[in-house]
């Protein structure tokens, strides 16, 4: 029986290489990605059985990447592997389409179990946060608060790029839209979040888990 194919995504290459060593005895590693935007492209091109991704990814965070990957014609299962223990993030991950949520401080065996469950169509939640996430899911009203700022997917994407320090022209080139369109979205984001400066937008993005504090 062929081993399930796994695509790894983390913005720390050394960490991903460690995962490769851990998983290769049981899984075929389809590739290693360190950028959220490239992860979506790789998932479409490589067609892995499962994607393992962190939430904190450059260019496009893991939750937004999960949303996009799950819309692909041959969408793989997705397991989130992250340091974020807040049930809010876990709830957002499952609402985006994830099949597993594992904490980086968990035992390595948990990730293997999560992957095996995902391949078989199951769901895995790290025991360290199971109670919190179940309560959050039971009490949810739409998307969790940290991921419910009234922004569209495109606006969340642009907000992340702004918070990462990218200029308007750079964002326009990356997203293949006009600089004027970027500015339009920027002002709409400011109106929705109550921010008045790029610094305030950046703080908002950090507070709401869209990017990590540097």
C-alpha positions as CSV (number, residue, x, y, z in Angstrom):
1,X,0.0,0.0,0.0
2,X,1.5,3.4,-1.0
3,X,2.3,5.8,1.9
4,X,0.1,8.9,2.2
5,X,1.7,11.9,0.6
6,X,2.2,14.9,2.9
7,X,3.1,18.5,2.1
8,X,4.8,20.4,4.9
9,X,4.5,24.2,5.4
10,X,6.3,26.2,8.0
11,X,8.3,29.5,7.8
12,X,11.2,27.9,9.7
13,X,13.0,25.5,7.3
14,X,14.9,23.8,10.0
15,X,11.7,22.9,11.8
16,X,10.3,21.5,8.6
17,X,13.4,19.4,8.0
18,X,12.9,17.9,11.5
19,X,9.3,17.0,10.6
20,X,10.5,15.3,7.5
21,X,12.8,13.1,9.5
22,X,9.9,12.3,11.9
23,X,7.3,11.5,9.3
24,X,9.3,9.8,6.5
25,X,9.1,6.3,8.0
26,X,5.3,6.4,7.6
27,X,4.6,9.1,5.0
28,X,5.9,10.3,1.6
29,X,7.0,13.9,1.8
30,X,5.6,15.7,-1.3
31,X,7.5,18.9,-0.6
32,X,8.4,21.6,1.9
33,X,7.0,25.1,1.6
34,X,7.8,28.2,3.7
35,X,5.3,30.7,2.3
36,X,1.5,30.6,2.6
37,X,0.8,31.8,-0.9
38,X,3.1,29.2,-2.4
39,X,1.5,26.6,-0.2
40,X,-1.8,27.0,-2.0
41,X,-0.1,26.7,-5.4
42,X,1.9,23.6,-4.3
43,X,-1.3,22.0,-2.9
44,X,-2.9,22.3,-6.3
45,X,0.1,21.2,-8.3
46,X,1.4,18.4,-6.1
47,X,-2.0,17.0,-4.9
48,X,-0.8,15.7,-1.5
49,X,-3.1,13.6,0.6
50,X,-2.5,15.9,3.6
51,X,-1.1,19.3,4.2
52,X,0.6,20.1,7.5
53,X,0.8,23.9,8.0
54,X,1.5,26.4,10.7
55,X,-0.9,29.4,11.2
56,X,1.9,31.9,11.2
57,X,3.1,31.9,7.5
58,X,4.5,34.7,5.4
59,X,2.4,36.3,2.7
60,X,-0.7,34.4,3.6
61,X,-1.4,32.9,7.0
62,X,-2.3,29.3,7.5
63,X,-6.0,29.8,8.1
64,X,-6.5,31.8,4.9
65,X,-4.4,29.2,3.0
66,X,-6.6,26.5,4.4
67,X,-9.7,28.3,3.2
68,X,-8.3,28.5,-0.3
69,X,-6.9,24.9,-0.4
70,X,-10.3,23.5,0.6
71,X,-11.8,25.1,-2.5
72,X,-9.4,23.2,-4.9
73,X,-10.8,20.5,-7.1
74,X,-8.6,17.9,-5.4
75,X,-8.5,19.4,-1.9
76,X,-6.2,17.5,0.5
77,X,-6.9,17.1,4.2
78,X,-5.2,19.8,6.4
79,X,-3.6,19.5,9.8
80,X,-2.6,22.7,11.6
81,X,0.6,22.4,13.6
82,X,1.1,25.5,15.6
83,X,2.2,27.2,18.9
84,X,-1.2,28.9,19.2
85,X,-3.1,27.3,22.1
86,X,-6.0,29.7,22.1
87,X,-9.2,27.9,21.2
88,X,-10.2,30.8,19.1
89,X,-7.5,29.9,16.6
90,X,-8.4,26.3,16.6
91,X,-12.1,27.1,16.0
92,X,-11.1,29.3,13.1
93,X,-9.0,26.5,11.7
94,X,-11.8,23.9,11.8
95,X,-14.3,26.4,10.3
96,X,-11.8,27.0,7.5
97,X,-11.8,23.2,6.8
98,X,-8.9,21.8,8.8
99,X,-9.1,18.1,10.0
100,X,-6.6,18.4,12.8
101,X,-5.1,20.9,15.2
102,X,-1.8,19.9,17.0
103,X,0.3,22.0,19.3
104,X,4.0,22.2,18.6
105,X,4.7,21.4,22.2
106,X,2.8,18.2,22.0
107,X,4.4,14.8,21.8
108,X,5.5,13.9,18.2
109,X,3.2,10.9,18.2
110,X,0.2,13.3,18.3
111,X,1.1,14.7,14.8
112,X,1.4,11.2,13.4
113,X,-2.0,10.3,14.9
114,X,-3.5,13.5,13.5
115,X,-2.3,12.6,10.0
116,X,-3.5,9.1,10.2
117,X,-6.9,10.3,11.4
118,X,-7.1,12.9,8.6
119,X,-6.2,10.3,5.9
120,X,-9.1,8.1,7.2
121,X,-11.5,11.1,7.2
122,X,-11.4,11.7,10.9
123,X,-10.7,14.7,13.1
124,X,-7.9,15.2,15.7
125,X,-7.6,17.9,18.3
126,X,-4.6,18.1,20.6
127,X,-5.7,16.8,24.1
128,X,-4.1,19.9,25.6
129,X,-6.9,22.1,24.2
130,X,-9.7,19.6,23.5
131,X,-12.0,20.9,26.2
132,X,-11.6,24.6,25.2
133,X,-12.1,24.0,21.5
134,X,-15.2,21.8,22.0
135,X,-16.7,24.5,24.2
136,X,-15.8,27.2,21.6
137,X,-17.4,25.1,18.8
138,X,-20.5,24.5,20.8
139,X,-20.9,28.2,21.6
140,X,-19.8,29.6,18.3
141,X,-21.8,32.2,16.4
142,X,-20.3,32.3,13.0
143,X,-16.6,32.9,12.9
144,X,-14.7,33.3,16.1
145,X,-14.1,36.9,17.3
146,X,-10.5,37.1,16.3
147,X,-11.3,36.2,12.8
148,X,-14.6,38.1,12.5
149,X,-13.5,41.7,11.8
150,X,-16.0,42.3,9.0
151,X,-13.2,41.9,6.4
152,X,-13.4,40.0,3.1
153,X,-10.9,37.4,2.3
154,X,-9.1,39.8,-0.1
155,X,-9.0,42.5,2.6
156,X,-7.6,40.0,5.2
157,X,-4.9,39.1,2.6
158,X,-4.0,42.8,2.0
159,X,-4.0,43.5,5.7
160,X,-1.5,40.8,6.3
161,X,0.8,42.1,3.5
162,X,0.5,45.6,4.9
163,X,1.4,44.4,8.4
164,X,4.4,42.5,7.0
165,X,5.7,45.9,5.8
166,X,5.0,45.6,2.0
167,X,4.5,48.8,0.1
168,X,1.4,49.4,-2.0
169,X,3.1,48.8,-5.4
170,X,4.7,45.6,-4.0
171,X,1.3,44.3,-2.9
172,X,-0.2,45.3,-6.2
173,X,2.4,43.3,-8.1
174,X,2.1,40.3,-5.8
175,X,-1.7,40.1,-6.1
176,X,-1.7,41.2,-9.8
177,X,-4.1,44.1,-9.1
178,X,-3.6,47.9,-9.5
179,X,-2.1,50.1,-6.8
180,X,-5.3,52.1,-6.8
181,X,-7.3,48.9,-6.0
182,X,-4.9,48.2,-3.1
183,X,-5.4,51.7,-1.7
184,X,-9.1,51.3,-2.1
185,X,-9.0,48.0,0.0
186,X,-6.7,49.7,2.5
187,X,-9.1,52.5,3.2
188,X,-12.0,50.0,3.5
189,X,-9.9,48.0,6.0
190,X,-9.2,51.1,8.0
191,X,-12.9,52.0,8.0
192,X,-13.8,48.4,9.2
193,X,-11.2,48.2,11.9
194,X,-11.2,51.8,13.1
195,X,-7.5,52.1,12.3
196,X,-6.1,55.4,11.0
197,X,-2.4,54.6,10.4
198,X,-0.4,51.6,9.1
199,X,1.0,51.2,12.6
200,X,-2.6,50.8,13.9
201,X,-3.4,48.4,11.1
202,X,-0.3,46.3,12.1
203,X,-1.4,46.2,15.7
204,X,-4.8,45.2,14.7
205,X,-3.4,42.3,12.5
206,X,-1.2,41.2,15.4
207,X,-4.1,41.3,18.0
208,X,-6.4,39.3,15.7
209,X,-3.8,36.6,14.9
210,X,-3.4,37.6,11.2
211,X,0.4,38.1,11.7
212,X,2.8,37.5,14.6
213,X,4.6,40.3,16.4
214,X,8.2,40.4,15.1
